[in-house]
Amino acid sequence: MMNNKDNLIPREVFDHLVDLAAFSLEEQEKSYLHEQMNNQLNSIRELEAIPLPDDLPVTTHGVDYGQDGTPPLRKDEWVACQNTADILAQAPCVEDDYIVVPDIPTTELE
């Protein structure tokens, strides 16, 4: 396992990212998150070091991907919702079995 002192993200860079994201963190929180991010990156380095055969098929969580590296498409089948009345009863405004939402004015962009 890599030593935690192998800072993959220098503290100065991390602090700059915290500022860019406008996070309001105490020093203890910054130190903790900086350490955790570097731990995650160290874990990724360790995983990358595992030799794998080039012909290993791509899978994710036991779901095989097709030859093109993408999961198979699901069938596009419409299924009626069984509890529409329950759902509509929770909406603040309903008209003719449709949920009514307020109009949001838009501005034309030039």
C-alpha positions in Angstrom: 0.0 0.0 0.0 1.2 3.5 -0.8 2.3 5.7 2.1 -0.2 8.4 3.0 2.7 10.9 2.7 2.6 10.4 -1.1 0.5 13.5 -1.6 -1.1 13.2 -5.0 -2.9 16.5 -4.5 -0.6 19.0 -2.8 -2.2 21.0 0.0 -1.8 24.3 -1.8 -3.8 22.9 -4.8 -6.4 21.4 -2.5 -6.8 24.8 -0.7 -7.2 26.5 -4.0 -9.9 24.1 -5.1 -11.7 24.6 -1.8 -11.6 28.3 -2.4 -12.9 27.9 -6.0 -15.8 25.8 -4.8 -16.6 28.4 -2.2 -16.6 25.8 0.6 -16.6 27.1 4.1 -14.4 24.6 5.9 -12.6 24.7 9.2 -8.9 23.7 9.1 -9.6 20.3 10.7 -12.2 19.6 8.0 -9.8 20.7 5.2 -7.1 18.4 6.6 -9.5 15.5 6.8 -10.9 15.9 3.3 -7.4 16.4 1.9 -6.2 13.2 3.5 -9.3 11.3 2.3 -9.0 12.5 -1.3 -5.3 11.4 -1.3 -6.3 8.0 0.2 -8.9 7.6 -2.6 -6.3 8.4 -5.3 -3.8 6.0 -3.7 -6.5 3.3 -3.9 -6.9 4.1 -7.6 -3.2 3.8 -8.1 -3.2 0.4 -6.4 -6.0 -0.8 -8.6 -4.3 0.4 -11.7 -1.2 -1.6 -10.8 -3.2 -4.9 -10.9 -2.2 -6.7 -14.2 -5.2 -7.6 -16.3 -5.3 -9.5 -19.6 -6.0 -7.3 -22.6 -8.9 -9.6 -23.7 -10.7 -9.4 -20.3 -14.4 -8.7 -21.1 -15.8 -5.5 -19.7 -18.4 -5.9 -17.0 -19.9 -3.9 -14.2 -21.5 -5.4 -11.1 -21.9 -8.7 -12.9 -23.8 -7.2 -15.9 -22.1 -8.1 -19.2 -21.6 -5.4 -21.7 -22.0 -6.0 -25.4 -19.1 -6.3 -27.9 -19.2 -2.5 -28.4 -18.7 -1.9 -24.6 -22.2 -0.6 -23.9 -24.9 -2.3 -21.9 -27.8 -3.7 -23.9 -30.8 -1.4 -24.3 -33.9 -2.1 -22.3 -37.2 -2.6 -24.0 -39.2 0.6 -24.1 -42.5 -0.6 -22.7 -45.2 1.6 -21.2 -46.5 0.4 -17.8 -49.5 2.0 -16.2 -49.0 3.4 -12.7 -51.2 1.7 -10.2 -51.5 4.5 -7.7 -52.0 7.7 -9.7 -54.8 8.8 -7.3 -52.4 8.6 -4.4 -49.7 10.5 -6.3 -52.1 13.2 -7.4 -53.5 13.6 -3.9 -50.0 14.7 -2.7 -49.8 17.5 -5.4 -50.6 21.0 -4.2 -52.6 21.8 -7.4 -54.3 19.3 -9.7 -56.5 20.0 -12.7 -58.1 17.3 -14.9 -55.8 14.7 -13.4 -52.7 16.8 -14.3 -50.3 18.3 -11.8 -50.4 22.1 -12.3 -47.2 24.0 -11.8 -46.6 27.7 -11.8 -45.5 29.4 -15.1 -41.9 30.4 -15.0 -41.2 33.5 -17.1 -38.4 33.1 -19.6 -36.0 35.7 -21.0 -34.9 35.6 -24.6 -31.1 35.2 -24.8 -29.3 37.3 -27.4 
